[in-house]
Amino acid sequence: MATGTTAAADGDLAVLARVPFFARLTSDQLAELRGSRRHVEAGEIVFAEGDDSDGMYVVLSGAVRIFHEATEADDDFVLGTMGAGEFFGETALLEGAQRSANVAATEPSDLLFVGREDLERLLASADGRVALDVVAAMSRLLRERGDSVWRQELARRELETQAELERHRALSQLVAGVAHELGTPLGIANTAAGIIESRVSSLREGADASAAAERAIGDVLEGSALLRSSLERAHRLVQSFKKVSVQQTADRLETVDIVATVQDVVELYRIEGKRAGMAIEVISEVDGGGSRWTGYPGRLGQVLLNLLTNAERYAYPSGGGLVEVVIAASAGPGDGFAVTVRDHGQGIPESDLERIFEPFFTTGRSRGGTGLGLAIVHNLVTAGLGGSIGVDSEVGVGTAVTVTVPNLEGAP
């Protein structure tokens, strides 16, 4: 809280009169609002986010910045700056809610503080016209500021979302290139292993080998079989990488097997999951032959990758745990599918559930969270896939995120 409080000077009333709320007040009425001066040094906090609101401030000299505090992963997010003659904290005069941001001086500054109680006392004693003018001016300014902040925030969110999408596209292109380059040598190595196995087997059958030679041939055959199985698994992984990355890059409407698509995405993430000690199980509840889905598999893949990353980061922050990815026919109207990512981790507090899709809301900035992951997921599901998303969670039991996607057959 700011320090150095003194009585307001007579000259401060002229500054106060320039505040739109108080432009129609007489000199006597302004004198009732004269408030008090507060001096703050550069870097000093005027008030902090979450503090109880007790009034508004007018900058007499100097400057302040309004910001959300930095975390380990991010810098301070500056909402704006205020100089001499400008004011802040005015919402406290109407609602008395907790402060929604931090304010700190950027240089030595003198502030004029007007308390909520002083304003209430003035309005109670003034005639109705004055009270109406003050409230009307305050409402108009709040609406203008709200519209301005909303437009800025909307533009910033769009930029953040596009940056995240571009990052995923660039990564997908990289993976596609690497997969293509690895495909040829893996194929050659697999063929070579097959030739070794075939030739050694023919030697074994056509010669009277000594016991030592027999053992050597057996070891070679065993090693060749292990080599081939490993190469085949590597080849399947590369094909999964390539398929998922091409889908995310192309971002086109396709008819695919949704079970196979989900399995490809899980296979892509499985290596990272194993590193974190996380087991991922795909469960299909779709009737045989009924898994054809027309939609955007690249967008669905990005949604699932984000949800798996969230499970690793928030459900099992200490590592380890099971995640089940369940695919079922949609229970809603029309045909489609419901894909549920379910963990058995620490769960989400009820107080946070309503905010998890808000941009920049996160409880894990210290673990690298930006608060954009689920906001992007929500946008991809609703706007990109034409579907819906819901979350069920209980602290200590786990979380289930269900993405419902319709068939977009006939969509442009």
N, C-alpha and C positions, 0 to 999 in steps of 0.2 A: 504494500500500500504506500502511496505517496506520502512524503514527509514534508516538514516545514510549513505547516498550516498557519495562516494569518488571516486577519479580517480583510475583506475585499475593499479596494480603494474606490473613490467616487468615479474615477476615470474608467473603471471596469464596467460601469453601467452602460456606457456607449457601446462597448463590445457586445454586451448581453443583448442590447436592443437590436443588433444585427442578426441575431438568431431568429429564423423564421417563426418559431413558436411564439416569440415574445414581442414581435414587431408592433403589435397593436396595444401593448401595455403602456400605461402612463409612467412618468418618472417615479412617482410615489409607489406604484405597483412594482416597478423594477427594483426599487430600493428594498422591497420585501424579499426579493429573490437574490439580493446581492451575493449571498453565499459566502464562500471563503476562498482565499488564494492558497494554492499548494505549489511548492517548488519541488521539482524533481531533477536529478542529475542525469546525464547521459547514461543510458543502459538501465536506469532504475525502472522497476515495474510500477505502473499506476494501479492496475488491478490485474488479476489472473483469471483465466477461464475457470468457471465453477464458483467463483466468489459470489456472495450475495450482492444483489444490486441495491444501491442506496441513492443513486442520483446520476446526473450527467456532468460532463466536463466541457468547458470552452477553452481553447488554446489561446492564451494571451500573447505568449512569445515562445519561440522555439518550435519543436516538431515532435510528433510521436508516430509510432507505427503500430498497426493492429495486425495480429498474427496468431496462427496456431503453432504451438511449440514444436521444436524439432524432436525427432527420435533418432535412434542409432542408425536407422536406414535412410532417413530423409532430412533435408534442411528445413528450417522454419518456412511455413507457408504464409507469406505476407498477404493480408487481405486489403491493405491500403495504408496510406499515410495521411496525417493531418497537420496543417500548419496554422499560423496565427489567424484568428478569426473563425476557424472551423471548430466543430464540436463532435463529440462522440459519447456513446453510452446512453443515448436518449431513450432507447426502449425501456430503460429502467423507470423512466418517469410514468410510463403507462402500465407496465405489467409487474415490475418488481421481481422479475425472474432472475435466475443465476446468470452471471456473465457468460457469454457464448464465445469469447475470444480473450486473448491476452493483449494488453496495451503497455508499451514501454517507451520511454523518451529516447529519441535518437540524438539529442543534444540537450544542454541545460534548458529547462522549460518552466514557464509559469502557467499554471492552469487555474481556471475559475470553476469551482465546484458548486453546483446547484442541487440541493437535496430534494428528494421526492416529497418529503413532508412539507417543505417550504412551498412547493408548487400546489400541493393539495390544500394547504391553508389559504393560499392566495385565491384559488378557484372557488373555495367555499365562501369567501368574503366578497368576491367580485360579482358584477351583474351577469346575467345569463349570456349576453352578447359576447362579453370578453371571454368567458369560459368556452363558448362555442367556437370562437375564432382560434383560441389556443389549441383546442382539440382538433379542429379541422386542419390547421396548418401542420400539426404534428402527424396526423394521419396521412396527409398528402405527401409529406417528406418521407415517411416510412415506406409508403407504397412505391415512390420513385426509387428510393434506395434499394428496396427489395427487388424491384424489376431489374435494376442495374446489376445487382449482385447475382441474380439468377441468370441473366444473360451471360455474364462473365463466367460463371461457374459451368453453365451448359457448354459454352465454347471450350472451356478447359477440359471438361470431361470428354468431349468429343475428340479433342487432340490426344488425350491420354489413351483413350480406347483405340484410336487409329494407330498410335505408336505401338501399343501392345500387339495389335493385329499384324502390323508390319514386321515386328520382331518375330512373331510366330511364322509368318510367310518366309522371312529370310532364313530362319532355322530349317523350315521344311525344304526349301530349295537346297540348302547345304546337305541335309540328310539324303535327299534324292540323288544329289551328285555323288556323294560318298557311296551310297548303296549301288549306284550304277557301276562305279569304278571297282567295287569289291565283288560284284557279281561274277565277272569274267574269271579272275584268278581263283575264286572259290569253285567255280564250275570245273576249271582245269584241274585243280587239286583233287576234287572229288573223282574225276575221271582217272587221274593217275593212281589214286588209292585203289580204284576198282581193278586197274590193270595189274598192279602189284599183287593184289589178292588172287586174281585169276591165274597169273603165271606161277605163283608159289604153290597154289593148290594143284596145278597140273604137274609140277615137279614132284610134289608129294605123292601123287598117284602113280607116276611113271618111273619111279626110281626106288631101288632098295637102299634106303637111307639108313645111316647109323642112328643109334639112339640120340646122340648129341645133335646130329643134323635134324632129326625129327623134332626135337625140342626147339631148336632154332627156328625151324619152319613154323611150328606152332606159335612161338612168340611173335613172329612176323605177321602171321595171320590175325592174331589177337590184336596187335597194334594197328593193323590195317583196318580191322573192323571198328575199333575205337575212333580211328582217324575219320573214317567215313561217316560214322554217326555224328561226330562233332561237326564235320563239314556240312552235313545235311541240316543240322540244327541252325548253324550259322547262316546257311542259305535261306532257311525259312524266316529267320529274324530279319535278314536283309530285305527279303520280299515284303515282309510286314512293314518295315521302315519305309520302303519305297512306295507301297500302296497308300499308307497313311499320309506321307508327305506330299505325294502327288495330289491326293484328294484335297488337302488343305491349301495347296497352292492353286489348284484349278478352281475350287469353290463352285462347282457346277452341280446342277440338279441331276441326280442319277438314281437308277433303281438298283438296289444292292440287297444282299443278304445281311440283315441288321445284326444277326448273331455273329456272323463272320467279321463284320466291320468292328463290332465291339471287341471281339477276341484279338483282332489285329492291333487295336489301340492299346489294349491291356498288355499284349506282348511287347509293344514298343516301350511301355512304362515299366515292365517287369524288372528290368535290370536295375533301374533306379530304386524300385521298391525293395529289391533284395538287399541293396546296399544299406537301406534303412531298416532292414529286418522285417519288412512288411510282406505278408503273404496275400496274394490276390487270387480270388477264385471267381470264375465266370459261371453263372448258373442260368441256363435257358429254360424258361417255362413256356416257350412258344411251341405250339403243335408242329409236328414235322411238315415241311412244305409251306408253312404259313409265315415264314420269316422275311418275305420280300417287302422291302420298304423303299418308297420313292421320296427322296429328300436330299439334303446336303451332307454327305458323310464327312466332309472335311470339318464342317462346323460342329457336328456331333462329336467328332474326334477331339476337337479343341476343348469342348465342354467337359468330356470325360477326363482328359489330361489334367485340366484345372481342378476337377473334383478329386482326383487321385492325389494330386499335389497337396490339396487342402487337408485330405485325410492324413497324409504323412506329417504335415506341419502342425496341425492342431489336434487331431484325434490321438496321435501317438508321438508327442513331442520328445519323449525319451527313447523312441525307437521301438520297433516290434509291434505286431498285431495283425489281425485278419481284416481284410476288406473284401466284401462280397459285391459283385456286380451282377444284378439280377435283371434279366430281360423277360418281359411278359407282354401279352397283348393288352392294349389300352382298355381300361374299363369304361372310359367315357364314350360320348356319342361319336359315331364314325369309326373308321378303322385307323389304327396307328399302334404305337408301342409305348410302353413305360419302361425306362431304364433306371434302376435304383442303385445308387452307390451307398452301401451300408458299412459302417465301421462299428466297432465295439469299444470305442475309446472313451475319452473323458467327457464328451457331450458338450452342449452349448447351454449356458445359463438362459433361463426364460427371458430375462431382461434384455438379452442381446438378440434373441430370435427375430424380433421385428425389424432389426436394423442391419441384418447380415448382408442384404443386397444393396445397401446404401453405398455409393461411391466413397472411398477413403475411410470407411468404418472398418477397423481391424483391432483385434486384441493381441496381435502377434507381430507388431513392428520390430520388436527385439529379435524375432526369428526371421526377419526378412520380408514380412508381409507388408503390402502397400495399401490394402483395402480396396484394390481394384479387381481382384480375381473373380469374386462372386458377382460383382456388378457387371463385369464383362460376360460372365456365364449367363446371367439373367437376360442381358440384352441379346446374346446369341440365341438363346432358347426361344424367347418371345418374338423378337423381330427377325432373327435369321432362320429359325426353324418353324415358326408359326405355332409353337407349343407352349407349355406351361411348366413351372418348376415349383416344387414344394419341399419343405424341410420338416422332419419330425426328429426331435432330439430330447434326451433326458440326461442330466448330469450324472456321470458315473456309469451310464448304461451304453450310450453311443448315439450316433447320428445317422439318419437315412435321408439322402437327397434323391428325390424322384423327379426325373425329367420325362415329360410326356410329349411325344412328337407325333403329329398326324402324318398320313400319307399325302404328299403334295402333288399327286398325279394330276397333270393338266395345268399345274402352276407355270407361270412364265419363266 
